[in-house]
Structure formats: C-alpha cells, structure tokens
Amino acid sequence: MSSSTERATDGHGRTTGSVLSGLAVAVGCVLFLGGFVWGALLYRPYTVPTDSMTPTIAAGARVLAEKVGGSEIRRGDVVVFKDDTWGDLPMVKRVVGIGGDKVACCTKQGLLTVNGTPVEEPYLQGHGPAAPVGFRATVPADQLFLLGDHRSASLDSRVHLTDGDHGSVPRSAVAARVDARAWPLGSLGMLQRPGSFAALPGGTSQPGPLRPLVLAVVAGAVLILGGAAYGPLARRKGRGRG
C-alpha cells in the first residue's frame, strides 16, 4: 500500500498533518508579530549612561521601559524622566516619595523613612546606609522624590533640595517605568518590585505586560519553526517508506 493512502486527507488532497502545520504557522505568525507590534507600542529601550543605579542597573546597560503616565507611578518604581532643572537628557532613578510625603534620612540603623516609617532598601549598593549624609524633604503635591540606588555616587533629588520643589520633579516629567534589563545578557531579566513600600498608602505598582509579550513571541517562533519543519520531515518520512 502506498504512503499516500496511509494518511488521512481532506477534500483537497491535503493530509491532516499538512493542515495542522499550516494552522500552526498561521497562529505562530499572529503571536510572533502581534507580540512584537504590541511590545513596540508599549515599551521603549533606554541606555543608562552612569552607575547611579548600580547594582540594580549597571552603567551602559539597556533597559526596557513601559510608556506610562505619571499618575500611574508608585513608590519603589524605577522611572525614566526628563526635567530641565536636572539636565537635557533622560535620567533613570527610583521613586521613594510622592506628593505629601515627608522623606528623611537616616535612622540609627541607616534607613530611609517615609512619613516616619523606616523603609528597608535591599537594592542599595553595598546594602546601605540609605545615604552617606542625612537629609529631609517634604514632597509637594503631584511631585516625585527620586534617588539612585548607588547613593554615594548618584546625583538625585538630594542635590536639588534647595530648589523650589525641594528636589522633586513633576509627575508629568515621567516618560516611562523600567520593567526589565535587556543588556548585557548576564543581567537579562525582569526588574523586581520592592516590597519595602508595600505597607505605605498606595502600595507598589504591578509589573507591565512584558512577560506575557515575551512568552507570546517565543511561542509564536516555536509554532512557526515547528509548522515549517513538518513539510520536509513528512517528505523525508515518505521517501523512507518508499
């Protein structure tokens, strides 16, 4: 009996396998291209030029940041922003205070306090203290108080404490929220949301849709490759039977 009669066919003479492989390629293209397009609409890559966010983000690292409005920003978020008082280029810092907060440093244990509540910051370079020199500030309404994770090297809100806004920047200055490190490969991964600020009113933000987007792209690539490989494999198997 020939191999053609051993395989089920549809009304057009196509085998079940070829139909399924075509469907797999079609679904894969939707997932692959859809994931890329959706990601391009929601995310933007940035390069961090300094070591002010070490060890969370090294100097020269590439990050992926979700384009969000300033109203969505919570304490603990790492944001990309631009403020004329700070310079002409986008900067990357961590939000430690929002409008109305009283931010101060340091406790006897070297911790930052927000509205009198000590905040553990495990992401700090050398794991603390929260700052080499003490400071305090009240954050104006609709403003954000920003610090780098490498407190001894970062030029942040502490440098601008004598400004009219007590070192803070408007929420409207925020362009995006960092979700992941994309380069170098050794640091590739999602940026963890710190639990240190969860006990404060407003809590912390949730990660963006980057993880499901990546899964969609990977699943799409697998389906495309698997579906495309079916034809050659089926023909090779058919020749083997012959």
C-alpha positions as CSV (number, residue, x, y, z in Angstrom):
1,M,0.0,0.0,0.0
2,S,1.4,3.4,-0.9
3,S,2.2,6.1,1.7
4,S,-0.4,8.4,0.2
5,T,-3.2,6.1,1.2
6,E,-1.9,5.6,4.7
7,R,-2.5,9.2,5.7
8,A,-5.9,10.9,6.1
9,T,-6.6,13.6,3.6
10,D,-9.2,16.4,3.3
11,G,-11.3,17.1,0.3
12,H,-8.5,18.9,-1.4
13,G,-6.0,16.1,-1.1
14,R,-4.1,17.6,1.9
15,T,-3.0,15.4,4.7
16,T,-4.2,16.2,8.3
17,G,-0.6,16.9,9.2
18,S,-0.1,19.5,6.5
19,V,-3.4,21.2,7.5
20,L,-2.3,21.3,11.2
21,S,1.2,22.5,10.3
22,G,-0.3,25.4,8.2
23,L,-2.5,26.3,11.1
24,A,0.5,26.2,13.5
25,V,2.4,28.6,11.2
26,A,-0.6,30.9,10.9
27,V,-1.1,31.1,14.7
28,G,2.6,31.4,15.2
29,C,2.8,34.4,12.9
30,V,-0.1,36.1,14.8
31,L,1.6,35.5,18.2
32,F,5.1,36.4,16.9
33,L,4.2,39.6,15.0
34,G,1.5,40.6,17.4
35,G,3.9,40.4,20.4
36,F,6.4,42.5,18.6
37,V,4.0,45.1,17.5
38,W,2.3,45.3,20.9
39,G,5.7,45.5,22.6
40,A,6.8,48.3,20.3
41,L,3.7,50.3,21.2
42,L,4.0,49.8,24.9
43,Y,7.8,49.7,25.5
44,R,10.9,51.7,24.6
45,P,14.6,50.8,25.1
46,Y,16.8,53.2,27.1
47,T,20.6,53.1,27.9
48,V,21.6,54.0,31.4
49,P,24.8,56.1,31.0
50,T,26.0,56.2,34.6
51,D,26.4,53.9,37.6
52,S,23.9,55.8,39.7
53,M,21.5,52.9,39.7
54,T,24.1,50.2,40.5
55,P,23.7,47.4,41.4
56,T,20.1,47.3,40.1
57,I,21.2,48.6,36.7
58,A,24.8,48.9,35.7
59,A,26.4,51.8,33.7
60,G,25.8,51.2,30.0
61,A,23.0,48.7,30.4
62,R,20.0,48.7,28.2
63,V,16.6,48.6,29.8
64,L,13.0,48.2,28.6
65,A,10.6,50.8,30.0
66,E,6.8,50.8,29.7
67,K,5.4,54.0,28.5
68,V,3.0,55.1,31.3
69,G,1.6,58.3,32.6
70,G,3.0,60.0,35.7
71,S,-0.3,59.3,37.6
72,E,0.5,55.5,37.5
73,I,3.8,55.8,39.3
74,R,4.2,54.5,42.8
75,R,6.9,54.5,45.4
76,G,9.7,52.0,44.6
77,D,9.3,52.3,40.8
78,V,12.3,52.9,38.7
79,V,11.4,55.6,36.2
80,V,12.8,57.4,33.1
81,F,12.2,61.1,33.3
82,K,13.4,64.4,31.9
83,D,13.5,67.7,33.8
84,D,15.2,70.9,32.7
85,T,16.5,71.5,36.2
86,W,18.3,68.2,36.1
87,G,19.7,68.4,32.6
88,D,18.9,67.9,28.9
89,L,19.0,64.1,28.8
90,P,16.5,61.5,30.1
91,M,17.5,60.1,33.5
92,V,16.8,56.9,35.4
93,K,16.1,57.0,39.2
94,R,14.0,55.3,41.8
95,V,10.9,56.9,43.3
96,V,11.0,57.0,47.1
97,G,8.4,59.7,47.8
98,I,5.2,61.0,46.2
99,G,3.2,64.2,46.8
100,G,2.7,64.9,50.5
101,D,5.3,62.5,51.7
102,K,8.0,63.5,54.3
103,V,11.2,61.8,53.3
104,A,14.1,61.8,55.7
105,C,17.4,60.0,56.3
106,C,18.7,58.4,58.3
107,T,17.6,56.3,61.3
108,K,20.1,54.9,63.7
109,Q,20.1,51.7,61.5
110,G,20.8,53.8,58.5
111,L,17.3,53.5,57.0
112,L,15.3,55.9,54.9
113,T,12.0,57.0,56.4
114,V,8.8,57.9,54.6
115,N,6.3,59.7,56.8
116,G,8.1,58.4,59.8
117,T,8.1,54.7,58.6
118,P,11.5,53.1,58.2
119,V,12.0,51.6,54.7
120,E,14.2,48.6,54.1
121,E,16.1,49.0,50.8
122,P,17.8,45.7,49.8
123,Y,18.6,47.0,46.3
124,L,21.1,49.6,47.6
125,Q,24.8,49.5,46.6
126,G,26.5,47.7,49.5
127,H,23.1,47.3,51.1
128,G,23.2,50.7,52.8
129,P,23.1,53.1,54.5
130,A,20.3,54.9,52.8
131,A,22.6,57.9,52.3
132,P,26.1,59.0,53.3
133,V,24.7,62.4,54.5
134,G,21.4,63.0,56.3
135,F,18.6,64.9,54.6
136,R,14.9,65.6,54.9
137,A,12.3,67.0,52.4
138,T,8.5,67.4,52.0
139,V,7.4,66.4,48.6
140,P,4.9,68.9,47.0
141,A,1.6,67.7,45.5
142,D,1.9,65.9,42.2
143,Q,5.7,65.7,42.5
144,L,8.1,62.7,42.9
145,F,11.2,62.5,45.1
146,L,13.9,60.4,43.2
147,L,17.1,58.7,44.4
148,G,19.6,56.5,42.7
149,D,20.4,53.1,44.2
150,H,24.1,53.9,44.4
151,R,23.6,56.6,46.9
152,S,27.2,57.7,47.3
153,A,27.5,58.3,43.5
154,S,24.0,59.4,42.4
155,L,23.2,63.0,41.6
156,D,19.5,63.0,42.5
157,S,16.8,64.8,44.5
158,R,19.3,65.4,47.3
159,V,21.4,67.7,45.1
160,H,18.3,69.8,44.3
161,L,16.9,70.1,47.9
162,T,17.3,73.9,47.8
163,D,15.2,74.2,44.6
164,G,11.7,75.5,44.9
165,D,10.3,71.9,44.7
166,H,12.6,70.5,47.4
167,G,14.4,68.3,44.9
168,S,11.3,66.7,43.4
169,V,10.1,66.6,39.8
170,P,6.6,66.8,38.4
171,R,4.8,63.5,37.7
172,S,4.4,64.8,34.2
173,A,8.2,64.6,33.7
174,V,8.0,60.8,33.7
175,A,8.2,59.2,30.3
176,A,8.3,55.5,31.3
177,R,8.6,52.9,34.0
178,V,11.5,50.4,33.8
179,D,10.3,46.8,33.6
180,A,13.4,44.8,32.7
181,R,17.1,44.7,31.9
182,A,17.7,43.8,28.3
183,W,21.5,44.1,28.0
184,P,24.1,42.8,28.8
185,L,22.9,39.2,28.6
186,G,24.3,38.4,32.0
187,S,21.8,40.8,33.6
188,L,18.8,40.0,31.4
189,G,15.6,39.8,33.4
190,M,12.6,41.5,35.0
191,L,13.1,44.3,37.5
192,Q,11.7,43.2,40.8
193,R,9.2,45.4,42.5
194,P,10.5,46.1,46.0
195,G,8.2,45.1,48.9
196,S,9.6,47.8,51.1
197,F,7.0,50.3,50.2
198,A,4.0,48.0,50.2
199,A,3.0,48.9,53.7
200,L,2.6,52.6,52.9
201,P,-0.6,54.0,51.5
202,G,-0.9,53.5,47.7
203,G,1.3,50.4,47.8
204,T,3.5,49.5,44.9
205,S,2.8,49.2,41.2
206,Q,2.3,45.9,39.3
207,P,4.7,44.8,36.5
208,G,3.7,45.6,33.0
209,P,2.7,43.1,30.3
210,L,6.3,42.4,29.2
211,R,6.4,38.8,30.4
212,P,3.3,37.7,28.5
213,L,4.6,39.6,25.5
214,V,7.9,37.7,25.5
215,L,6.0,34.4,26.0
216,A,3.8,35.2,23.0
217,V,6.8,35.9,20.8
218,V,8.7,32.7,21.9
219,A,5.5,30.6,21.5
220,G,5.0,32.1,18.1
221,A,8.5,31.4,17.0
222,V,8.2,27.7,18.2
223,L,4.9,27.3,16.2
224,I,6.4,28.8,13.1
225,L,9.5,26.7,13.2
226,G,7.6,23.5,14.0
227,G,5.0,24.1,11.4
228,A,7.5,24.9,8.7
229,A,9.6,21.8,9.6
230,Y,6.7,19.5,9.1
231,G,6.8,19.5,5.3
232,P,10.4,18.5,4.9
233,L,10.1,15.9,7.6
234,A,7.0,14.4,6.1
235,R,8.5,14.2,2.7
236,R,11.6,12.6,4.1
237,K,9.5,10.1,6.0
238,G,7.5,9.3,2.8
239,R,10.7,8.6,0.9
240,G,11.9,6.3,3.7
241,R,8.7,4.3,3.4
242,G,9.0,4.2,-0.4
